[in-house]
């Protein structure tokens, strides 16, 4: 189901949580550089982290500072992932970067208890998601259609394209999670499209939209609690507001 105002909703959310977003982006850059080295061309995780940081207006100076500081950082940050279930078939995947796994686990259980959810076994939730390249473009004018995007991809013989979903204010393009993602993004930019957001991430196969008022409030509170938690990096769910 296309989302009507994908970009405007995202802008409001970013403005409300800008400092928290920057903090988490900086942490991911540092962790990625520490694990895979400071060269983004040889470190796909760092390349993605830098792209996301630039999309969220983190300065290049801050990016370089965190890359260069990664080798001097004595902390041992663990990459953690939890699969969870919420009410009405809501599927949730939470990732975290932390030096204390017990703290993350305890906090997550607390947030889930208010949601009336629970932590699931590994791969019991993730199997319902696909890892894809996700490119969100702003609509420059109302006459643009997804056919224009597909023609650019076909004319340039670009592989790895999956589909385009058209929303009122944007296009969302799905690609294979490899170099195709970067090549398609680059070509669309060359053709005048403005990339609002681009990342490789888990996309749910099925979405939950028909929640009652009580459970809607619970899932929104859960997402907000996770986003405000310093340790938790990403919260992916198959819930989508109507």
N, C-alpha and C positions, 0 to 999 in steps of 0.2 A: 504494500500500500504506500503510494507516494506521500511524502510529508509536505504539507502546503508551504510552510515558511521555514525551511530548513536553515537558511543562513541567518535570518533575523533572530531566530530563537538562539542560535549558536553565539551570535554577537553579544546578546544580552547576558548570556551565561558567562562568557569570557570576561566581560566588563566587571561582573560581580565578583569574580574569583581570580583576577589577574595575578596578584602577588602569589597566591597559592599555586597557580599554574606554573609560573616562572620557577618557583622553588622546586617543584617536582620535575620540571624539564631539566633544570640544572643538575639535579641528582641523577637523572637517567643518563645525561651526557657523561658525567663523571664516571658512573658505573660502567657504561659501555666502553669508554676509552680505557678504563682500568683492566677490563676483561679481554678486550679484543684489539687494543692498541689505538694510537692517536690518529691513524690515517683512515678517514671515512671511506675512501675508495676500496680499502682492503677490509673494512669493518662495517658490514651491512647494518648492524644494530646502531652503531654510531651515526651512520649516514641518515638513518631514519630519525634518530633523535635530533640531529642538527636541523633537518628539514622541518620537523614539527616545531622546534624552537623558533625558527625564522618565521614560520606561519603565525606564531603567537607573539611576534615582535620582541623576542628576547634579543638583546644586542649581540652583534658579532664579538664584541669585546668580552662579554660575559661567557659566550660560548667558548672562545679561545681560553679564557681564564680557567674554566672548568675542565677542559681537555688537558691543559698543561698541569693543572693541579691534581689530576687523577693519580699520577705516580707517587705523589707526596702524601696522599690521603691514607692515614693508618687504619681507618675504619674498615671492617669487613662487612660489606653490605650483601645480604643474601637476596637472590631473586626468588620470590615466592609466588605461588599461584594456588587459588582456591576455587573449587567448583561448588556451586550452591543451588538450592531450590528455594523458591518463594511460593506464595499462594497462587492459585489459579494457573499453575503450569509455568510460572516465571522461572526462567533459567538465567543464572548469573555466573560470571567469571570475574574474579577479582585478582589483580596482580599487585604485588607490593615489593618495595625495596627497603630492607630494614636490617639493623644489626641485632635485633632481638625478635626471634620468631615467636616466642611465647606472648610477647606484647601484642603482636599483630593478630595472632590467633584469638586471644582473649577479647580484643576490641571487636573483631569481626563477629564473634559469637554473640557479643552484646548487641551489635547492630541487627543481626539476624533474628534475635529473640523478639525484638520490637516489630520486625517484619512478619513474624510467625514463619520464619524460614529455617533452613538447616544446611550445614555443610555436607556435601555429597562425596561419594567415592571418586577418585581420580578417573577421568575419561568418561564418566557417566553423564556429564553435561556437555563437555567439549565436543562430543561426537555430533551434537546438533548444530555446530557452527562450522563455517568454512573460513579458512585463512585466505583473504583476498586483498588485492590492491583497491583502495577506495579513494576516488578523486572527486571532489565537490567543486563545481564551477559556478560562478555567478552568471545569471542571465543578463546579457548586455542590453537586450531589447526583446519585446514580446513576440517578435517574429521568428526568433531562433527556435529550432526544434532539434530533437535528438538525431534526426536524419543528417543534419549538418555535421554533427560530431562523428557519426558513423562514416560519413563520406570522407572526412579528413583521415580517419584511421585506415580506410580501404585504399584511398589514393596514395598513402605513404607506405603501404604494405606492412603495417604494424601488426605483429603477432600478439597473442595473449589477451585480446579484448574479449570480454564476456557479455556485458550489456550496459545500457544506459537507462536510468530512471529519471523521468522529467517531473520536477516539482514546480510550484508557482514561481519561485524566485531562484531556482538553481537546477543544475543537472548533476546527477550522481552516477559516476562511471565506475564499473567494477572490472578489474583486470586480474590476470594471474599474478601471484605474489613474487615476482622475479624482476628481471631487467625490463620486461615489457611495461611494468608499472611506470618506471622512470621515463622510458622512451615515449609512451603515450602522453604522459604529463607534459614533457618537454615540447612535443609537437603541438599539443593544444595551446600551450602558452605562446608558441611562435605564431599561431593563427589568431591571436588576439583575445583568447579566453583568459579570464582572470581566475586563478586557482584560489579558492577560499581555504580549502583544507585538503591535504592528501596524506594518506598513511596506508600501511599494510596492517590489517587488523582482522579480528574474528568477526564474521557477519552471521547472524542467526538465520537458520533455514526457515523457521516459522516465528511469527511475531504475535505477541499478546497485546490486544488493544482494549478488550471489553472488560475492564476492571470496574468494580463498583467504587463508590466514592471513598469508602474506608480503606480499601486495599490500594487505591491510587495514592492516597495520602501516605500510606505506609511505605510504598516503594519509592516515592519521591523523597521521603525522609531518609530512607536507607541510602539512596544514592548520594544525597547531600552529606550524610555522616561520613561515608567512605571518602568522598572528595575532600572533605575538610580534614581528614586524618592524614598526618604528615607522612606516614609510612606507605599508604596505599596509592598506587600509581594510576591504575586504570580500573574502571568498573564497566563491564560489558553485560548487557542484558538483552533479552528478546522482548522486553516491554517497550511499547511505542505509544505515546499519547495519541488519541484520536484527533 
